[in-house]
């Protein structure tokens, strides 16, 4: 946890203002990340609000009974650290307010469809006319060009088109839960925004940057695609324990928990591994003479170690292997991660006092800075929570705010 000295450190992005007109997670997740680093994020919602506020579950996972009428777990995930305003930018007065915000912004973020942006006047050309140095960050489903360029998309669709759903099964596609690709897209978008801010700092120019679910998925699968392309075939196979060498494998232990080994180069560790596990006789077995022999005979070799690992608990094996300098890790379930000392000691998981749910565990920021602080500093906004405050900041009087509300321009 933060010390008193760390709490007095500045955030790395203090002074950067981001205006967001986006919904769901792929996109808004990027500005939430930048908010973790101290950027001021103004989220503009329609008077009806971001539809993610109404998302009460994902498939069989339900949040009903734990969410208010305009709030959900997912909305919190996507919109921490933000100021929320309700504004109808289709009206003349709403547009004038929007342009004031754009004029004071460093970054604009949207994930509306490519054809929708010019209709609303939120495309790069329109905003650059208001603020020539604006960074215009756009997130889409499948990219700016091509036959799918104007199709809306959610996380599963990006997983589907990228080949990702066949990473864990051969015969039937399997979806990776939950919003894995949306988060990856948000990370990629935050990376693009930061890079564009550096360009503006060095070269004095604004520009448009574009990220899609599809592009982020392919970036995440870089190694899979590279190997497949180089070998001009489909060599990447679904994980099968019995078709992998013993030192790149996982094993069930006596207590029912699993342990994972990853050792490269494998021949360096093989002799000592056999001795530590009490299987020294395997060193003289011609079936397992060298690395290729062990791989070709893995269906005979791995079951031998399956029996060995069932003789001790996971913690017992971890102690043995740590002492000997082997690279093993516990295979943890998600609930174990939330109380893992390794995660907590590094602030990868934090204790948080939530106003609705009380004391909870939540992910921390994955990067540490020697001179700066980072991390969540405010909850997601209630619908229109900061409308009046933000409008006052751009010079709109109380009387004007009241009139705008009466006219349905703001919420």
C-alpha positions as CSV (number, residue, x, y, z in Angstrom):
1,X,0.0,0.0,0.0
2,X,1.0,3.6,-0.5
3,X,3.2,5.3,2.1
4,X,2.6,8.9,3.1
5,X,5.5,10.0,0.9
6,X,4.0,8.2,-2.1
7,X,0.6,9.8,-1.6
8,X,2.3,13.2,-2.0
9,X,3.8,12.3,-5.4
10,X,2.1,13.7,-8.5
11,X,0.4,11.6,-11.1
12,X,2.3,11.2,-14.4
13,X,-0.6,12.6,-16.5
14,X,-1.7,15.5,-14.3
15,X,-2.8,18.4,-16.5
16,X,-3.9,16.2,-19.4
17,X,-7.6,16.6,-20.2
18,X,-9.5,13.9,-22.1
19,X,-13.0,14.3,-23.4
20,X,-14.8,11.0,-24.0
21,X,-17.9,10.3,-26.1
22,X,-18.0,6.5,-26.0
23,X,-19.9,3.6,-24.6
24,X,-19.3,0.1,-23.2
25,X,-15.7,-0.9,-22.4
26,X,-13.4,-1.0,-25.5
27,X,-12.6,2.7,-25.6
28,X,-13.8,3.9,-22.3
29,X,-11.4,1.4,-20.7
30,X,-8.5,3.3,-22.2
31,X,-9.5,6.6,-20.6
32,X,-10.0,4.8,-17.3
33,X,-6.4,3.6,-17.6
34,X,-5.2,7.1,-18.3
35,X,-7.3,8.3,-15.4
36,X,-5.3,5.9,-13.2
37,X,-2.3,7.9,-14.3
38,X,-3.9,11.2,-13.3
39,X,-5.5,12.5,-16.5
40,X,-8.7,14.4,-16.1
41,X,-11.4,12.5,-18.0
42,X,-14.7,14.1,-18.8
43,X,-17.2,11.5,-19.9
44,X,-20.0,12.9,-22.0
45,X,-23.2,10.7,-22.0
46,X,-26.5,11.3,-23.7
47,X,-29.4,12.1,-21.3
48,X,-30.2,8.4,-21.3
49,X,-26.7,7.4,-20.3
50,X,-24.2,4.9,-21.5
51,X,-26.0,1.6,-22.1
52,X,-23.3,-0.2,-20.0
53,X,-25.0,1.2,-16.9
54,X,-27.9,-1.2,-17.6
55,X,-25.7,-4.3,-18.2
56,X,-26.8,-6.6,-15.3
57,X,-24.8,-9.6,-16.3
58,X,-22.7,-11.5,-18.9
59,X,-24.4,-14.7,-20.0
60,X,-24.8,-17.0,-17.0
61,X,-23.0,-14.5,-14.7
62,X,-25.7,-12.2,-13.2
63,X,-25.3,-9.0,-11.3
64,X,-29.0,-8.5,-10.5
65,X,-29.6,-7.3,-7.0
66,X,-26.2,-5.8,-6.6
67,X,-26.6,-2.9,-9.0
68,X,-28.6,0.3,-8.9
69,X,-30.9,1.4,-11.8
70,X,-28.1,3.4,-13.5
71,X,-25.0,1.5,-12.4
72,X,-23.4,-1.9,-12.9
73,X,-20.2,-3.7,-12.0
74,X,-19.1,-3.3,-15.6
75,X,-19.7,0.4,-15.7
76,X,-17.5,0.8,-12.7
77,X,-14.8,-1.2,-14.4
78,X,-14.9,1.0,-17.5
79,X,-15.5,4.5,-16.0
80,X,-13.4,4.8,-12.8
81,X,-11.6,8.1,-12.4
82,X,-14.0,10.1,-14.6
83,X,-16.2,13.2,-14.3
84,X,-19.6,12.4,-15.9
85,X,-21.8,14.9,-17.7
86,X,-25.1,14.5,-19.6
87,X,-25.2,16.6,-22.8
88,X,-27.2,16.5,-26.0
89,X,-24.6,17.4,-28.6
90,X,-27.2,17.2,-31.4
91,X,-28.6,20.5,-30.2
92,X,-27.0,23.9,-31.1
93,X,-26.4,24.8,-27.5
94,X,-25.2,21.4,-26.7
95,X,-22.8,21.6,-29.6
96,X,-21.4,24.9,-28.4
97,X,-20.7,23.4,-25.0
98,X,-19.1,20.4,-26.6
99,X,-16.8,22.7,-28.7
100,X,-15.7,24.6,-25.6
101,X,-14.7,21.3,-24.0
102,X,-12.9,20.2,-27.2
103,X,-11.1,23.5,-27.3
104,X,-9.6,22.9,-23.9
105,X,-8.9,19.2,-24.4
106,X,-5.7,17.3,-25.2
107,X,-7.5,14.1,-26.3
108,X,-10.9,13.1,-27.6
109,X,-11.9,9.5,-27.4
110,X,-14.8,7.8,-29.1
111,X,-15.8,4.3,-30.2
112,X,-18.9,5.0,-32.2
113,X,-19.1,3.5,-35.7
114,X,-17.0,5.0,-38.5
115,X,-20.2,6.2,-40.4
116,X,-21.7,7.7,-37.2
117,X,-18.8,10.0,-36.3
118,X,-19.2,12.5,-39.2
119,X,-23.0,12.5,-38.8
120,X,-22.5,13.7,-35.2
121,X,-19.6,16.0,-36.1
122,X,-17.1,14.1,-33.9
123,X,-14.8,12.9,-36.6
124,X,-11.2,14.0,-36.6
125,X,-11.6,16.7,-39.3
126,X,-14.5,18.3,-37.4
127,X,-12.7,18.4,-34.1
128,X,-9.3,19.5,-35.6
129,X,-11.1,22.5,-37.0
130,X,-11.9,23.4,-33.3
131,X,-8.6,22.4,-31.8
132,X,-5.8,21.7,-34.4
133,X,-3.6,20.0,-31.7
134,X,-6.3,17.5,-30.5
135,X,-5.4,13.8,-30.3
136,X,-8.4,12.1,-31.8
137,X,-8.5,8.5,-30.5
138,X,-11.0,6.2,-32.2
139,X,-11.8,2.6,-31.4
140,X,-13.8,0.3,-33.8
141,X,-14.7,-3.3,-34.1
142,X,-12.7,-4.3,-37.2
143,X,-10.8,-1.2,-38.5
144,X,-11.3,1.8,-40.7
145,X,-11.3,-0.1,-44.0
146,X,-12.7,-3.2,-45.5
147,X,-16.1,-4.9,-45.8
148,X,-16.5,-5.1,-42.0
149,X,-15.4,-1.5,-41.2
150,X,-18.8,-0.2,-40.2
151,X,-20.1,-3.2,-38.3
152,X,-20.5,-2.7,-34.5
153,X,-18.8,-5.3,-32.4
154,X,-18.4,-6.7,-28.9
155,X,-15.6,-8.6,-27.3
156,X,-16.8,-12.1,-28.5
157,X,-16.9,-11.0,-32.1
158,X,-13.3,-9.9,-32.0
159,X,-12.3,-13.1,-30.4
160,X,-14.2,-15.0,-33.2
161,X,-12.7,-13.3,-36.2
162,X,-9.2,-13.3,-34.9
163,X,-8.9,-17.1,-34.3
164,X,-8.6,-16.6,-30.6
165,X,-11.6,-18.9,-29.9
166,X,-9.7,-21.9,-31.2
167,X,-6.8,-21.5,-28.9
168,X,-8.4,-23.6,-26.2
169,X,-10.3,-26.2,-28.3
170,X,-10.1,-27.8,-31.7
171,X,-13.6,-29.0,-32.4
172,X,-15.8,-26.3,-30.8
173,X,-14.9,-22.6,-30.3
174,X,-14.5,-21.5,-26.7
175,X,-14.9,-17.9,-25.5
176,X,-12.3,-16.5,-23.1
177,X,-14.2,-14.8,-20.2
178,X,-14.7,-12.0,-19.2
179,X,-14.1,-9.0,-21.6
180,X,-10.5,-10.1,-22.1
181,X,-10.3,-8.6,-25.6
182,X,-12.2,-5.4,-24.7
183,X,-9.5,-4.8,-22.0
184,X,-6.7,-5.6,-24.4
185,X,-8.2,-3.1,-26.9
186,X,-8.4,-0.4,-24.2
187,X,-4.7,-1.1,-23.3
188,X,-3.7,-0.7,-27.0
189,X,-5.8,2.5,-27.2
190,X,-4.1,4.0,-24.1
191,X,-0.7,3.1,-25.6
192,X,-1.7,4.9,-28.9
193,X,-2.9,8.0,-27.0
194,X,0.3,8.2,-24.9
195,X,2.4,7.9,-28.1
196,X,0.5,10.6,-29.8
197,X,0.9,12.9,-26.8
198,X,4.7,12.4,-27.0
199,X,4.6,13.2,-30.8
200,X,2.6,16.4,-30.0
201,X,5.1,17.3,-27.3
202,X,8.1,16.7,-29.6
203,X,6.7,17.8,-33.0
204,X,3.8,20.1,-32.1
205,X,1.1,18.3,-34.1
206,X,-2.2,16.6,-33.3
207,X,-3.4,13.6,-35.1
208,X,-5.9,10.7,-35.3
209,X,-5.1,7.3,-33.9
210,X,-7.2,4.2,-34.5
211,X,-7.4,0.9,-32.7
212,X,-9.9,-2.0,-33.3
213,X,-10.9,-5.1,-31.4
214,X,-9.6,-7.0,-34.4
215,X,-6.2,-5.3,-34.5
216,X,-5.7,-5.7,-30.7
217,X,-6.6,-9.4,-30.9
218,X,-4.0,-9.9,-33.7
219,X,-1.4,-8.0,-31.7
220,X,-2.1,-10.2,-28.7
221,X,-1.8,-13.3,-30.8
222,X,1.4,-12.1,-32.5
223,X,3.4,-15.2,-31.8
224,X,0.6,-17.6,-33.0
225,X,0.2,-15.7,-36.2
226,X,3.9,-15.3,-36.8
227,X,4.6,-19.1,-36.4
228,X,1.7,-20.0,-38.6
229,X,2.8,-17.5,-41.3
230,X,6.4,-18.6,-41.3
231,X,5.6,-22.3,-41.4
232,X,2.8,-21.8,-44.0
233,X,0.6,-24.2,-42.1
234,X,-1.4,-24.4,-38.8
235,X,1.2,-25.7,-36.3
236,X,-0.3,-24.0,-33.3
237,X,-2.3,-26.6,-31.4
238,X,-4.6,-26.6,-28.5
239,X,-2.8,-27.3,-25.2
240,X,-2.6,-31.1,-24.6
241,X,-0.6,-32.1,-21.5
242,X,0.3,-35.5,-22.9
243,X,1.8,-34.0,-26.0
244,X,4.1,-31.6,-24.1
245,X,7.5,-32.4,-22.4
246,X,7.5,-32.9,-18.6
247,X,9.3,-29.6,-17.9
248,X,6.8,-27.5,-19.8
249,X,3.7,-29.0,-18.2
250,X,1.3,-28.8,-15.3
251,X,0.5,-31.5,-12.7
252,X,-2.2,-32.2,-10.1
253,X,-0.9,-32.5,-6.6
254,X,-2.0,-34.4,-3.6
255,X,-4.4,-31.7,-2.4
256,X,-6.1,-31.4,-5.7
257,X,-4.3,-28.2,-6.6
258,X,-2.2,-27.8,-9.8
259,X,1.4,-26.7,-10.4
260,X,2.9,-25.4,-13.6
261,X,6.5,-25.8,-14.9
262,X,8.2,-23.9,-17.7
263,X,11.9,-24.5,-18.2
264,X,13.9,-23.4,-21.1
265,X,16.2,-24.8,-22.3
266,X,14.7,-28.0,-21.1
267,X,17.9,-30.2,-21.3
268,X,19.6,-28.0,-18.7
269,X,17.1,-28.9,-16.1
270,X,16.2,-32.5,-17.0
271,X,18.8,-34.5,-15.0
272,X,18.3,-32.5,-11.7
273,X,14.5,-32.6,-12.2
274,X,14.6,-36.4,-12.3
275,X,16.8,-36.6,-9.2
276,X,14.7,-34.1,-7.2
277,X,11.5,-36.0,-8.0
278,X,13.1,-39.4,-7.2
279,X,13.0,-40.6,-10.9
280,X,16.8,-40.9,-11.5
281,X,16.2,-44.2,-13.3
282,X,14.7,-42.2,-16.2
283,X,18.1,-40.8,-17.1
284,X,19.1,-44.2,-18.4
285,X,15.9,-45.0,-20.2
286,X,16.5,-44.9,-24.0
287,X,13.0,-43.7,-24.6
288,X,13.8,-40.4,-22.9
289,X,17.5,-40.0,-23.9
290,X,17.3,-36.5,-25.3
291,X,14.8,-33.6,-25.7
292,X,13.3,-34.9,-28.9
293,X,13.0,-38.4,-27.6
294,X,11.2,-37.1,-24.5
295,X,8.8,-35.1,-26.6
296,X,8.1,-38.0,-29.0
297,X,7.4,-40.3,-26.0
298,X,5.6,-37.7,-23.8
299,X,2.4,-39.8,-23.7
300,X,4.4,-42.4,-21.7
301,X,6.6,-39.9,-19.8
302,X,4.1,-37.4,-18.5
303,X,1.9,-40.0,-16.7
304,X,5.0,-41.2,-14.7
305,X,5.3,-37.7,-13.3
306,X,1.5,-37.5,-12.8
307,X,1.9,-40.2,-10.2
308,X,4.9,-38.5,-8.6
309,X,3.2,-35.2,-8.1
310,X,0.2,-36.9,-6.4
311,X,2.5,-37.8,-3.5
312,X,2.8,-34.2,-2.1
313,X,0.7,-31.1,-1.8
314,X,1.2,-28.1,-4.1
315,X,2.9,-26.0,-1.3
316,X,5.2,-28.9,-0.5
317,X,6.3,-29.2,-4.2
318,X,6.7,-25.4,-4.5
319,X,9.0,-25.4,-1.4
320,X,11.1,-28.1,-2.9
321,X,11.4,-26.6,-6.3
322,X,12.1,-23.0,-5.1
323,X,15.0,-24.4,-3.0
324,X,16.5,-26.1,-6.0
325,X,16.0,-23.1,-8.4
326,X,13.4,-24.6,-10.6
327,X,10.8,-22.5,-12.4
328,X,7.4,-23.7,-11.1
329,X,4.3,-21.6,-10.3
330,X,1.0,-22.5,-8.6
331,X,-1.9,-22.7,-10.9
332,X,-4.3,-20.4,-9.1
333,X,-8.0,-19.9,-9.4
334,X,-9.2,-16.3,-9.6
335,X,-10.4,-16.2,-6.0
336,X,-6.9,-17.3,-4.9
337,X,-5.3,-14.4,-6.8
338,X,-7.2,-11.9,-4.8
339,X,-5.5,-13.1,-1.6
340,X,-2.1,-14.0,-3.1
341,X,0.7,-12.5,-1.0
342,X,2.8,-12.1,-4.2
343,X,0.1,-9.9,-5.7
344,X,-0.7,-8.0,-2.6
345,X,3.0,-7.3,-1.7
346,X,3.4,-5.6,-5.1
347,X,0.0,-3.8,-5.0
348,X,-1.2,-5.8,-8.0
349,X,-4.3,-6.5,-5.8
350,X,-5.4,-3.8,-3.4
351,X,-7.9,-3.4,-0.5
352,X,-10.5,-0.9,-1.3
353,X,-13.4,0.6,0.7
354,X,-16.3,0.7,-1.7
355,X,-19.3,2.9,-0.7
356,X,-21.8,0.2,-1.8
357,X,-20.0,-3.1,-1.1
358,X,-17.7,-2.1,1.8
359,X,-14.2,-3.6,1.9
360,X,-13.4,-5.4,-1.3
361,X,-10.3,-6.6,-3.3
362,X,-9.6,-5.0,-6.6
363,X,-6.7,-5.0,-9.2
364,X,-4.1,-2.3,-8.8
365,X,-2.2,-0.5,-11.6
366,X,0.3,-2.9,-13.2
367,X,3.2,-0.4,-13.5
368,X,5.1,1.4,-10.7
369,X,6.8,4.7,-11.1
370,X,9.8,5.9,-9.0
371,X,8.7,9.5,-9.0
372,X,4.9,9.3,-9.5
373,X,1.9,7.7,-8.0
374,X,-0.8,5.8,-10.0
375,X,-4.0,4.0,-9.4
376,X,-7.7,4.5,-9.1
377,X,-8.7,7.7,-7.3
378,X,-12.4,8.0,-7.8
379,X,-15.4,5.7,-8.5
380,X,-17.4,5.9,-11.8
381,X,-19.7,8.9,-11.9
382,X,-23.4,8.8,-11.3
383,X,-25.4,9.7,-14.3
384,X,-24.7,13.4,-14.9
385,X,-23.0,13.8,-11.6
386,X,-20.5,16.4,-12.6
387,X,-22.5,18.3,-15.3
388,X,-22.8,21.5,-13.4
389,X,-19.2,21.5,-12.2
390,X,-17.8,20.9,-15.7
391,X,-20.0,23.6,-17.2
392,X,-19.0,26.1,-14.6
393,X,-15.4,25.4,-15.4
394,X,-15.9,26.4,-19.1
395,X,-17.6,29.7,-18.0
396,X,-21.3,28.9,-18.0
397,X,-23.3,30.7,-15.4
398,X,-25.8,29.1,-12.9
399,X,-28.7,30.8,-14.7
400,X,-27.5,29.4,-18.0
401,X,-27.1,25.9,-16.5
402,X,-30.6,26.0,-15.2
403,X,-32.0,27.2,-18.5
404,X,-30.1,24.5,-20.4
405,X,-31.5,21.8,-18.1
406,X,-35.0,23.1,-18.6
407,X,-34.5,23.0,-22.4
408,X,-33.3,19.3,-22.2
409,X,-29.8,20.2,-23.4
410,X,-28.2,18.8,-20.3
411,X,-29.2,16.2,-17.8
